[in-house]
Amino acid sequence: MNKSAVSTIAFLLFSATALANDPPERKEGLWVSHSVQTENPGNKQTEYSQTTCRSHAFDQYEQMLIKDLMGRTKCAVADSVHGNIHESDQLCTLAGVTIDRRETTTYLSDSSIHFESHATLKPALAGVTERTIVMDEKYAGACPAELKPGDMTSTDGKIHHLWSH
């Protein structure tokens, strides 16, 4: 597996939420996400925002992709749900790298979610031994006419089509 593919899979593993437990439905429409990612060594912080046009069908598709990815990797996953809080402990092996991750997703309502993930990587992957992500997502209203469910707008204004339906 080439380094680019490994990095892509690792990114998906780091950004997945509520893997084994079906999350509550989110409001359909435009969601704004703000994330801060910290990588070590070096305490390198990256802050980014994006919007995603969501529908229940897109959310189901996204969960299917995450579950499929987890099924194709060597991961031991322990999930638990306590009211509106979903916790997941994951121990994965990917291209000889062991990723030990704990994530917590707090569903504040059908229009607000808080997510935290902390992972250690042994040996380092692309120089990274530890990664923490803190993300807040909020419902912003109806999707603009130019966006369809599954369309994501990155910080630079580019539209990425994550789902064709």
Backbone as CSV, one residue per row, in Angstrom:
resi,resn,N_x,N_y,N_z,CA_x,CA_y,CA_z,C_x,C_y,C_z
1,MET,0.864,-1.171,0.000,0.000,0.000,0.000,0.904,1.225,0.000
2,ASN,0.651,2.193,-0.911,1.520,3.366,-0.975,1.230,4.346,0.147
3,LYS,2.185,5.261,0.374,2.091,6.206,1.499,0.857,7.095,1.389
4,SER,0.475,7.501,0.172,-0.701,8.346,-0.023,-1.978,7.617,0.400
5,ALA,-2.090,6.345,0.016,-3.272,5.559,0.395,-3.323,5.366,1.904
6,VAL,-2.175,5.093,2.516,-2.121,4.929,3.964,-2.541,6.218,4.649
7,SER,-2.045,7.367,4.168,-2.407,8.647,4.771,-3.896,8.927,4.636
8,THR,-4.484,8.604,3.488,-5.910,8.815,3.273,-6.733,7.950,4.222
9,ILE,-6.377,6.669,4.342,-7.105,5.784,5.245,-6.937,6.252,6.683
10,ALA,-5.724,6.650,7.056,-5.494,7.139,8.420,-6.332,8.378,8.686
11,PHE,-6.439,9.294,7.709,-7.255,10.489,7.898,-8.713,10.104,8.138
12,LEU,-9.227,9.168,7.341,-10.612,8.737,7.529,-10.802,8.109,8.901
13,LEU,-9.829,7.308,9.322,-9.933,6.709,10.646,-9.927,7.774,11.729
14,PHE,-9.176,8.860,11.513,-9.103,9.909,12.515,-10.347,10.777,12.519
15,SER,-11.102,10.814,11.437,-12.229,11.729,11.388,-13.578,11.027,11.437
16,ALA,-13.590,9.723,11.633,-14.843,8.987,11.713,-15.518,9.235,13.058
17,THR,-16.855,9.242,13.061,-17.589,9.422,14.317,-18.611,8.318,14.478
18,ALA,-18.846,7.935,15.715,-19.898,6.972,16.091,-19.899,5.757,15.175
19,LEU,-18.806,5.002,15.190,-18.616,3.944,14.210,-19.593,2.788,14.328
20,ALA,-19.664,2.148,15.446,-20.490,0.949,15.534,-21.918,1.258,15.958
21,ASN,-22.105,2.343,16.653,-23.448,2.717,17.100,-24.048,3.704,16.109
22,ASP,-25.274,3.458,15.727,-25.917,4.387,14.814,-26.178,5.699,15.541
23,PRO,-25.679,6.803,14.980,-25.883,8.098,15.639,-27.321,8.572,15.466
24,PRO,-27.751,9.503,16.322,-29.084,10.084,16.132,-29.137,10.847,14.809
25,GLU,-30.325,10.967,14.243,-30.455,11.719,12.991,-30.135,13.187,13.221
26,ARG,-29.436,13.753,12.249,-29.160,15.188,12.258,-30.235,15.873,11.433
27,LYS,-30.403,17.159,11.676,-31.301,17.942,10.825,-30.741,17.936,9.405
28,GLU,-31.634,17.847,8.446,-31.192,17.938,7.054,-30.953,19.401,6.721
29,GLY,-29.880,19.649,5.956,-29.555,21.010,5.549,-28.064,21.275,5.654
30,LEU,-27.717,22.546,5.764,-26.319,22.966,5.774,-25.759,22.908,7.192
31,TRP,-24.613,22.241,7.334,-23.915,22.124,8.599,-22.554,22.801,8.478
32,VAL,-22.177,23.541,9.503,-20.880,24.212,9.560,-20.037,23.476,10.594
33,SER,-18.826,23.098,10.192,-17.897,22.407,11.085,-16.663,23.271,11.294
34,HIS,-16.213,23.331,12.531,-14.961,24.018,12.857,-14.103,23.020,13.626
35,SER,-12.864,22.812,13.165,-11.983,21.816,13.766,-10.628,22.406,14.083
36,VAL,-10.037,21.881,15.149,-8.647,22.161,15.483,-7.969,20.809,15.624
37,GLN,-6.913,20.615,14.831,-6.157,19.371,14.862,-4.757,19.685,15.378
38,THR,-4.290,18.898,16.326,-2.940,19.076,16.865,-2.164,17.789,16.633
39,GLU,-0.974,17.927,16.007,-0.121,16.776,15.744,1.191,16.936,16.487
40,ASN,1.681,15.793,16.989,2.970,15.761,17.650,3.824,14.699,17.020
41,PRO,5.141,14.861,17.077,5.853,15.894,17.822,5.727,17.268,17.156
42,GLY,5.981,18.280,17.940,5.997,19.642,17.424,4.792,20.469,17.778
43,ASN,3.745,19.853,18.332,2.543,20.597,18.702,2.019,21.441,17.535
44,LYS,2.018,20.850,16.323,1.583,21.546,15.114,0.052,21.601,15.074
45,GLN,-0.489,22.813,15.117,-1.944,22.987,15.092,-2.418,23.424,13.721
46,THR,-3.513,22.811,13.296,-4.167,23.181,12.055,-5.630,23.450,12.389
47,GLU,-6.119,24.600,11.973,-7.507,24.967,12.219,-8.202,25.067,10.868
48,TYR,-9.376,24.501,10.772,-10.092,24.561,9.505,-11.595,24.536,9.741
49,SER,-12.315,25.072,8.768,-13.772,25.084,8.789,-14.269,24.582,7.445
50,GLN,-15.456,24.037,7.443,-16.079,23.584,6.204,-17.579,23.565,6.406
51,THR,-18.297,23.540,5.306,-19.742,23.339,5.363,-20.066,22.083,4.578
52,THR,-21.112,21.394,5.011,-21.556,20.191,4.322,-23.072,20.230,4.220
53,CYS,-23.584,20.001,3.015,-25.018,19.879,2.804,-25.382,18.431,3.120
54,ARG,-26.257,18.237,4.122,-26.587,16.910,4.617,-28.045,16.543,4.368
55,SER,-28.246,15.256,4.129,-29.592,14.667,4.113,-29.472,13.367,4.901
56,HIS,-30.595,12.787,5.289,-30.535,11.522,6.011,-29.901,10.443,5.139
57,ALA,-30.195,10.459,3.847,-29.617,9.468,2.929,-28.099,9.626,2.848
58,PHE,-27.594,10.860,2.787,-26.143,11.071,2.756,-25.511,10.605,4.060
59,ASP,-26.135,10.903,5.192,-25.604,10.471,6.486,-25.518,8.943,6.555
60,GLN,-26.524,8.239,6.043,-26.501,6.774,6.023,-25.375,6.270,5.124
61,TYR,-25.194,6.921,3.969,-24.112,6.562,3.052,-22.758,6.754,3.744
62,GLU,-22.580,7.868,4.431,-21.329,8.167,5.129,-21.050,7.110,6.210
63,GLN,-22.063,6.738,6.983,-21.894,5.703,8.010,-21.537,4.356,7.379
64,MET,-22.138,4.034,6.231,-21.823,2.790,5.545,-20.350,2.775,5.130
65,LEU,-19.852,3.893,4.603,-18.445,3.975,4.194,-17.515,3.784,5.381
66,ILE,-17.833,4.415,6.498,-16.997,4.307,7.690,-16.987,2.866,8.200
67,LYS,-18.157,2.243,8.273,-18.223,0.864,8.746,-17.484,-0.074,7.793
68,ASP,-17.601,0.169,6.493,-16.891,-0.643,5.505,-15.388,-0.485,5.675
69,LEU,-14.930,0.736,5.848,-13.505,0.994,6.045,-13.003,0.287,7.295
70,MET,-13.762,0.405,8.388,-13.360,-0.246,9.631,-13.342,-1.765,9.460
71,GLY,-14.238,-2.291,8.647,-14.269,-3.730,8.407,-13.087,-4.216,7.598
72,ARG,-12.492,-3.336,6.802,-11.355,-3.713,5.972,-10.022,-3.455,6.657
73,THR,-10.029,-2.846,7.815,-8.800,-2.633,8.563,-8.790,-3.577,9.752
74,LYS,-7.632,-3.784,10.308,-7.521,-4.642,11.476,-7.735,-3.779,12.708
75,CYS,-8.990,-3.700,13.151,-9.341,-2.853,14.283,-10.133,-3.637,15.319
76,ALA,-9.794,-3.391,16.566,-10.623,-3.843,17.683,-11.336,-2.594,18.167
77,VAL,-12.663,-2.644,18.185,-13.450,-1.464,18.522,-14.365,-1.791,19.697
78,ALA,-14.351,-0.908,20.685,-15.272,-1.020,21.813,-16.048,0.282,21.890
79,ASP,-17.356,0.205,21.665,-18.211,1.384,21.663,-19.164,1.336,22.838
80,SER,-19.533,2.515,23.295,-20.556,2.598,24.337,-21.354,3.875,24.134
81,VAL,-22.609,3.822,24.584,-23.500,4.971,24.480,-24.037,5.240,25.877
82,HIS,-23.916,6.486,26.300,-24.443,6.932,27.590,-25.299,8.161,27.306
83,GLY,-26.595,7.954,27.104,-27.474,9.065,26.760,-27.081,9.640,25.409
84,ASN,-26.695,10.904,25.401,-26.334,11.577,24.152,-24.834,11.522,23.854
85,ILE,-24.093,10.733,24.613,-22.637,10.654,24.434,-22.260,9.278,23.895
86,HIS,-21.581,9.278,22.751,-21.069,8.051,22.136,-19.562,8.048,22.329
87,GLU,-19.042,6.952,22.903,-17.603,6.813,23.095,-17.125,5.605,22.308
88,SER,-15.912,5.727,21.782,-15.342,4.638,21.005,-13.855,4.546,21.298
89,ASP,-13.415,3.333,21.651,-11.994,3.030,21.800,-11.638,2.108,20.650
90,GLN,-10.603,2.497,19.908,-10.220,1.741,18.723,-8.730,1.448,18.753
91,LEU,-8.395,0.216,18.448,-7.007,-0.187,18.309,-6.890,-0.804,16.925
92,CYS,-6.193,-0.105,16.033,-6.118,-0.513,14.630,-4.673,-0.722,14.212
93,THR,-4.489,-1.623,13.268,-3.186,-1.805,12.648,-3.349,-1.519,11.168
94,LEU,-2.537,-0.606,10.672,-2.634,-0.164,9.290,-1.225,-0.042,8.728
95,ALA,-0.892,-0.880,7.749,0.417,-0.848,7.102,1.552,-0.868,8.123
96,GLY,1.410,-1.704,9.166,2.452,-1.832,10.169,2.437,-0.766,11.251
97,VAL,1.457,0.121,11.217,1.340,1.176,12.221,0.159,0.838,13.126
98,THR,0.385,0.882,14.438,-0.690,0.664,15.405,-1.254,2.021,15.810
99,ILE,-2.557,2.179,15.634,-3.249,3.419,15.971,-4.177,3.123,17.146
100,ASP,-3.911,3.761,18.263,-4.720,3.608,19.469,-5.490,4.909,19.645
101,ARG,-6.816,4.839,19.486,-7.622,6.066,19.463,-8.817,5.967,20.398
102,ARG,-9.099,7.070,21.050,-10.311,7.215,21.863,-11.037,8.443,21.338
103,GLU,-12.319,8.279,21.062,-13.104,9.416,20.591,-14.416,9.490,21.353
104,THR,-14.880,10.715,21.495,-16.144,10.989,22.159,-16.948,11.927,21.288
105,THR,-18.170,11.533,20.976,-19.085,12.372,20.213,-20.264,12.696,21.124
106,THR,-20.504,13.989,21.343,-21.606,14.424,22.178,-22.653,15.069,21.285
107,TYR,-23.827,14.457,21.222,-24.932,14.987,20.428,-25.718,15.934,21.329
108,LEU,-25.466,17.229,21.182,-26.096,18.231,22.028,-27.568,18.399,21.667
109,SER,-27.885,18.178,20.383,-29.253,18.210,19.868,-29.177,17.692,18.443
110,ASP,-30.292,17.749,17.703,-30.243,17.331,16.298,-29.591,18.395,15.422
111,SER,-29.121,19.485,16.059,-28.518,20.579,15.297,-27.169,21.029,15.869
112,SER,-26.563,20.228,16.768,-25.288,20.613,17.352,-24.561,19.381,17.880
113,ILE,-23.301,19.220,17.456,-22.494,18.057,17.832,-21.101,18.530,18.230
114,HIS,-20.554,17.921,19.286,-19.171,18.178,19.697,-18.425,16.842,19.632
115,PHE,-17.222,16.857,19.034,-16.438,15.645,18.808,-15.014,15.870,19.279
116,GLU,-14.461,14.875,19.980,-13.050,14.912,20.384,-12.436,13.554,20.111
117,SER,-11.214,13.574,19.572,-10.501,12.347,19.270,-9.040,12.520,19.654
118,HIS,-8.495,11.491,20.274,-7.070,11.499,20.608,-6.495,10.160,20.177
119,ALA,-5.404,10.200,19.404,-4.799,8.974,18.900,-3.292,9.009,19.075
120,THR,-2.729,7.828,19.337,-1.281,7.661,19.309,-0.956,6.673,18.205
121,LEU,0.182,6.886,17.562,0.595,6.052,16.437,1.985,5.498,16.725
122,LYS,2.140,4.161,16.597,3.433,3.519,16.819,3.691,2.532,15.711
123,PRO,4.768,2.619,14.962,5.658,3.781,14.916,4.957,4.961,14.256
124,ALA,5.623,6.073,14.200,5.040,7.293,13.628,4.593,7.051,12.188
125,LEU,3.511,7.707,11.795,3.015,7.678,10.413,3.209,9.066,9.839
126,ALA,4.006,9.163,8.787,4.339,10.455,8.164,4.863,11.434,9.222
127,GLY,5.651,10.899,10.184,6.254,11.739,11.212,5.354,12.052,12.395
128,VAL,4.099,11.595,12.370,3.143,11.915,13.430,3.054,10.744,14.416
129,THR,3.220,11.053,15.728,3.100,10.034,16.771,1.832,10.215,17.601
130,GLU,1.224,11.382,17.490,0.032,11.682,18.273,-0.807,12.715,17.521
131,ARG,-2.125,12.507,17.527,-3.026,13.454,16.851,-4.285,13.629,17.694
132,THR,-4.655,14.886,17.917,-5.876,15.227,18.636,-6.730,16.096,17.728
133,ILE,-8.014,15.795,17.666,-8.958,16.592,16.875,-10.110,16.993,17.795
134,VAL,-10.440,18.282,17.782,-11.615,18.794,18.477,-12.458,19.483,17.415
135,MET,-13.725,19.053,17.289,-14.581,19.583,16.226,-15.959,19.905,16.788
136,ASP,-16.485,21.033,16.358,-17.859,21.413,16.670,-18.607,21.571,15.363
137,GLU,-19.794,20.956,15.301,-20.649,21.039,14.118,-21.989,21.633,14.529
138,LYS,-22.481,22.543,13.683,-23.772,23.173,13.972,-24.594,23.292,12.691
139,TYR,-25.889,23.125,12.854,-26.832,23.298,11.759,-26.937,24.789,11.454
140,ALA,-26.891,25.155,10.166,-26.908,26.567,9.771,-28.148,26.946,8.970
141,GLY,-29.011,25.978,8.629,-30.207,26.288,7.851,-30.262,25.452,6.583
142,ALA,-31.084,25.882,5.670,-31.246,25.163,4.405,-29.976,25.251,3.568
143,CYS,-29.756,24.242,2.752,-28.606,24.256,1.847,-28.837,25.291,0.752
144,PRO,-27.788,26.016,0.360,-27.924,26.935,-0.773,-28.299,26.158,-2.042
145,ALA,-28.923,26.820,-2.962,-29.422,26.178,-4.184,-28.328,25.456,-4.964
146,GLU,-27.090,25.953,-4.900,-26.006,25.349,-5.686,-25.425,24.092,-5.030
147,LEU,-25.842,23.767,-3.811,-25.323,22.591,-3.118,-26.381,21.502,-3.022
148,LYS,-25.940,20.283,-3.219,-26.790,19.107,-3.086,-26.281,18.304,-1.888
149,PRO,-27.104,17.417,-1.310,-26.605,16.585,-0.218,-25.313,15.873,-0.613
150,GLY,-24.352,15.919,0.304,-23.048,15.327,0.040,-22.030,16.321,-0.489
151,ASP,-22.435,17.550,-0.753,-21.485,18.573,-1.210,-20.859,19.251,0.004
152,MET,-19.530,19.348,-0.022,-18.790,19.990,1.054,-18.045,21.186,0.480
153,THR,-18.087,22.296,1.192,-17.348,23.487,0.794,-16.209,23.658,1.786
154,SER,-14.974,23.653,1.273,-13.801,23.791,2.140,-13.530,25.262,2.425
155,THR,-12.591,25.514,3.321,-12.247,26.872,3.745,-11.916,27.768,2.566
156,ASP,-11.286,27.195,1.529,-10.899,28.000,0.361,-12.057,28.248,-0.604
157,GLY,-13.261,27.777,-0.272,-14.435,28.020,-1.101,-14.695,26.967,-2.163
158,LYS,-13.807,25.981,-2.295,-13.999,24.927,-3.292,-15.093,23.970,-2.841
159,ILE,-15.918,23.556,-3.799,-16.981,22.593,-3.525,-16.478,21.204,-3.900
160,HIS,-16.598,20.267,-2.954,-16.193,18.881,-3.163,-17.449,18.023,-3.121
161,HIS,-17.633,17.221,-4.150,-18.813,16.361,-4.243,-18.450,15.000,-3.646
162,LEU,-18.927,14.737,-2.421,-18.590,13.529,-1.687,-19.520,12.367,-1.996
163,TRP,-20.614,12.657,-2.675,-21.635,11.636,-2.892,-22.343,11.947,-4.197
164,SER,-22.430,10.940,-5.038,-23.248,11.096,-6.253,-24.445,10.166,-6.096
165,HIS,-25.604,10.698,-6.294,-26.826,9.930,-6.047,-27.766,10.059,-7.211
